[in-house]
Amino acid sequence: MNGIDIMIVGVGGQGTLLASKIMGALAIRAGLDVKLSEVHGMAQRGGSVETHVRIADSVAAPLVAPGTADYVLSFEPLEAARWSHFVKEGGMLLTSASRIWPMPVVSGNVPYPEDMDEKLTQRGIEYIAVDAQAIAEEAGSARAVNIVLLGLLARKLSFATDLWLDAIADCVPAKTLEVNKKAFLLGFDAATDSSKHCKI
């Protein structure tokens, strides 16, 4: 297959690392090579987290270079703006629209950037923003934002839905499996439901 390069970005505690683990399980179940590289702040709750996911018949280098990502999957809109330069021409940014205020904003030292949707549009970056928090709560767990966003991504990729659900089952506790499956399927449906798209 042609390679797929994905950046998963967010803040600590949002489950970005679990999302990348599920992507790894998906690739293995599909009989493909995969490289995962967790680069920043993974142990720091509230700190920026960046994971590179590369899937192909054979993957050499583990890192996605700026301007080469097919998709940037962001769990927070400020992180979406921060990592948008990784999106390649013809690629796409997929993001949660729910804001998590970083400490410099909470303390009043730095304003939260406004009009990010306008800036992305001006730069020619195609994106989809959904209220992943609300969708996760609809599924039964506010913590399932990461799985909702994987569902959003899944609509854009060619892997069978059953393969995704099996990969999720490989990686989440059995007691949370049904909620996570529901979150994934609601995210999958949100990709084509314009009523759930919103500005970031």
N, C-alpha and C positions, 0 to 999 in steps of 0.2 A: 504494500500500500504506500501511497504518498505519505510522508511524515506529517504529524500533527504536533505543533508546538503551542503549549498553553502556559500562561502565567496565572497562578492563583494567588491573589493578594488580599490582605485584610489586616485586622489587628488581633493581637493575642487573645485567646479565649473564644474566638468565633468558630473554631473548627476547620480552619484552612488546611491543617495537616491531615485531618481525617479525610477531607475532600480529596487531597492528593493521593492518599493511601487507597481510596476507592478507585481513583483513576488508574492506579497501578494494578489493582486487582482486575479491573475491566480489561486492560491491555493483555494481561497474562491469560485471562479466560478467552480472549480473542486470538491467542496464539501469536502475539506480537511482542517485540522488544520494547522495553520502557525504561527510562531513566528519570528518577525523581531527585531533585536537589533543593533542600530547604536551606535558605540563605540567611535570613535575618530574624532576630528577635523571637524565636519560637518559644522560649521559656518565659517571656515577659508578657503578662496579661496587660493588654492595652497598648503594647508596642507593635510596631509595624512588622508584618510577617509576609514573606515572599517565597513562593515555591515554584520551581520550574518543573514542568512535565513535558517530556518528549517521548512520542510514541511513533514507531515505524517498524518495518521489517527488521531493520538493524539500526541501532542508535549508537553513535560514537560519543560525542561530547554531551555532557549532562545539562549545560546551561543554554537558555534561550537568549539570543542576542537582541539588543534593542532594534526595533523596526522589523522583527522577523516573526513575531507571535501571531499565529492564526486567531487566537482568542486570548484576551485578558479577562479573567473571571474575578470580579472584585466584590468583596463582602461589605464594602463601605465606600460611599461616593468620593470622599477625599482621597482614598487609596486609588480609586479608579483614575482620578485626575493625575495623581502622582506617577502612576505606572503606564499611562496612556501612550507614552512614546515607544513602548514595546510593540504596539499593534502595527502589523505590516499593512502595506497598501492592499486593500481588499479584505483585510481582517475585520474583526469586530470586538467591541468591548461590551461585556455583559455585567451588569452591576445591580446590587441592592441599592435602593434609594434611601434606606434607613441610615440616619447619621449617628455616628458614635463620636462624641466630642473628645478630641485629644486634650491632654492636660494643659498645653499652652492656650487653648481656646477656653477651657473651663476657668482658668485663672485670669482670663481677660487680657493676656499679653498679646495674643494673636487672634484676629477675626477669622471666623470660618469662611472660606472662600464662597462667594455667591456666583450665580450664573455659570456654573460649570457646564451645564448642558449647552449653553450658547457657545462657550469656548470650544467644546469638543466639536460642535457642528461647524464652527468657523475653520477648524483645523481639518475638516473633512473626515472625521472619525465616525464610523457608523456604530451606534450603540443601542442597547436595549436596557432600560432601567425598570425594575419592578419593585413593588413593596414586598420584598421577600419576608420581612418580619411579620406582616399581616398574613401572608400565605402560610408561613410556618405555624402561626397561632391557629389558623383555620385547620391545619393538619393535626393539631393537638399538642404541639410542643414549640415554644418560642425559641428553643435551642436548635431547631432544625433548619435554620436559615441556610446553612451550608448545603444541605441536601436539596432544598428548594432550588438553589442556584445550580447545582449539578443537573437537576431536571431541565432548567433553562438551557444549559449547555448541551444536554443530550439531544434536544430538538434540532440542533445545528450539526450534529455529528451523525455518522452512518451506522453506529453500533445499534443492535437490536435492543429494544426496551428490556426484554427478559435478561439480556446479558448485564445490563446496568443493575437490575434488581438483584441478580445473583451476586454481583460485586458488592453491592450494599450489604447484603446478607453476610458476606465474607468478613465484613469490617465493623459492623455495629453490634452491640449487645443484643441478644435474642429478645429481651424484654422491650426493646425500643424498635424492633424491626418493622412492625406494622405502621407505627407513626411515621417512621422514616420513608417507608414505601409510599405512604399517602403524600408526604411532603414532596417527594421526588415527582410523583405523577401530577400534583398540582403545579409544580414548577414547570414541568413539561408542557402542560396546557397553557400556562401563562405566557409562554413564548409567542403564542399566536392570538392571545386575548388582549386586544388593544385597550380594553377598559382598565387593565392592570398596569399599563405602562405609565410612567410618570416622569416628571423632570427630576434632575438631580442637582 
